[in-house]
Amino acid sequence: MKILLSAFFLLFAALDIQSQSLYIKTFGRSTDKPVIYLHGGPGYNCVNFEATTAQLLANQGFFVIVYDRRGEGRSIDPSAKFTFQQTFDDLNEILKTYQIKKCHLIGHSFGGIVATLYAEAFPDKIQSIFLVGAPVSLQTSFKHIRATCMKIYQDKNDSINLKYIHMLAKMDTNSLEYSSYCFMHAMQNGFYTPKNPTPAAKVVYSRFKTDTLLTKHAAKMTYEGPQGFWKNEHYTTIDLTEKLKGLIRDQIKIYGLYGKEDGLYAAQQINDLQKIIGLQNLKYFDNCSHNVFVDQQEDFLKTMIDWTPGRK
């Protein structure tokens, strides 16, 4: 797909919200279709999307806003509450600052939970939400991760890790420790990256070794975010199924973009989501894992254009 090159301005802002600066960066013209990227985590940042895809999306006629949530990434705030309400307040302030009445939300991973809950709370401010590698039921994902890892360790006759998986099965599945260990095994077994990335994806991933922004922040996680959201919101037990159904009934547009090699989700989970939002509203990409906007960047951009017709 040919990327149209036009004259766009790039605006960086450290937005002062509730007397605390959030790291925010915008791409494109403020008169174009507004879209806000919500990063994963908790405890992560927006750099993967910011450094690889934000400008390309802006080139397609979007006003793209990326930011690190309060107390996460580069939005340092020792007094951050790590609640959905505070996150919603910050989003509302961002919309107010940039004079945006309604926007599209791209919710990547945990950001998809934020997008769904925000759309439920403020449907009048939403044009559509895009769930990108986002969980619907974290507990279902944890079960899938455990089962898949067990099969891998059995095939390798890896008695040490099999022991850990059996120990994991006896833990409190609602605990932060349980979720952390599940994600650790997922990462250890390459669940976040495609086994056979496309040539285009290889080019983008090569930048992770040289791009200063990516080398400094792409692998950086903080503990305060997951600890705070678990304590205040019990986020590891969240199931969005009924909330998504409610948004559909309220005629909120919901789209899904997932990778077939995303080890966090079984194919059945994607099928279940498809039944909720509609066959035509979900893309399930080959040679693609968790970072859809990197693994299938061209198709990601094309899909965003196709699913958001019109200027605003």
Secondary structure, DSSP 4 states (H G I P E B T S, - for coil): -PPPP----EEEEEEEETTEEEEEEEES-TTSEEEEEE--TTT--SHHHHHHTHHHHHTTTEEEEEEPPTTSTT---TT----HHHHHHHHHHHHHHTT-SSEEEEEETHHHHHHHHHHHH-GGGEEEEEEES--SBHHHHHHHHHHHHHHHHHHHT-HHHHHHHHHHHTS-TTSHHHHHHHHHHHHHTTTTS-SS--HHHHHHHHGGGT-HHHHHHTT---SHHHHHHHHHH-GGG-B-HHHHHHHHHTT-EEEEEEETT-TTS-HHHHHHHHHHH-GGGEEEESS--S-HHHHTHHHHHHHHHHHS-S--
